[in-house]
Amino acid sequence: MNEHFKDANSWIKCAQYILDENPRVSAAMSAHAMIKSLDALFEEKFSRTPQRHDKATDFFKEVLSRNLIRGEESRFLHTIQNILQKKSSAEYHTSYYSKDDARQWIRNVENIMEMCGKYV
C-alpha cells in the first residue's frame, strides 16, 4: 500500500477516535486524511504531489482532465474544495465545529479515500 494512503488511514482513524472529545480537531484530522489520500492518487498518476495543500484541487482537476480517473469522480471536486477552504479554520480555532460537522467531514473524507483507493 502506498505510504501516503497508509498515512491517510492513520489520520482518519485518529479523527474517528477523537470525535466525541474534540470535534474541531477531528475535522482537522479528517482534512489531513483527505490530503494524504489525494497525495497517494497524485503520486500514482503524476509521480509527484502538490507542494501546498491548496493546490490539491488543481491536481485533482488535472487528473480528471487527463482522464486518469473516471469522469464521475468529479462529484468529489466541490467537497475537496470545501474541506481545503475550511481546514485552517478547524486547525486554528477560528470556527466552531459540532460533532455533526465533524461526522460529516469524516463521512465525506471516507468516500474520497475510497475513490482514491480504487486508483492506488
Long-range contacts (C-beta under 8 A, 24 or more apart in sequence): 1-120, 2-40, 2-43, 2-44, 2-120, 4-36, 4-37, 4-39, 4-40, 4-43, 4-49, 5-36, 5-37, 5-40, 5-113, 5-116, 5-117, 5-120, 7-36, 8-33, 8-34, 8-35, 8-36, 8-37, 8-39, 8-40, 8-113, 8-116, 9-33, 9-113, 11-36, 12-106, 12-109, 12-110, 12-113, 15-102, 15-105, 15-106, 15-109, 16-106, 19-99, 19-102, 19-103, 19-106, 20-99, 23-97, 23-98, 23-99, 23-101, 23-102, 24-90, 24-93, 24-95, 24-96, 24-97, 24-102, 25-90, 26-97, 26-102, 26-105, 26-106, 27-86, 27-90, 27-97, 27-101, 27-102, 27-105, 28-87, 28-90, 28-91, 30-83, 30-102, 30-105, 30-106, 30-108, 30-109, 31-83, 31-84, 31-86, 31-87, 31-90, 31-105, 31-109, 32-87, 33-109, 33-113, 34-80, 34-83, 34-108, 34-109, 34-112, 34-113, 35-84, 37-109, 37-112, 37-113, 37-116, 37-117, 38-80, 38-112, 38-116, 40-116, 40-120, 41-69, 41-116, 41-119, 41-120, 44-119, 44-120, 45-69, 45-119, 53-84, 53-87, 54-84, 56-80, 56-84, 57-81, 57-84, 68-119, 69-115, 69-118, 69-119, 73-115, 76-111, 76-112, 76-115, 79-108, 79-111, 79-112, 80-112, 83-108, 83-109
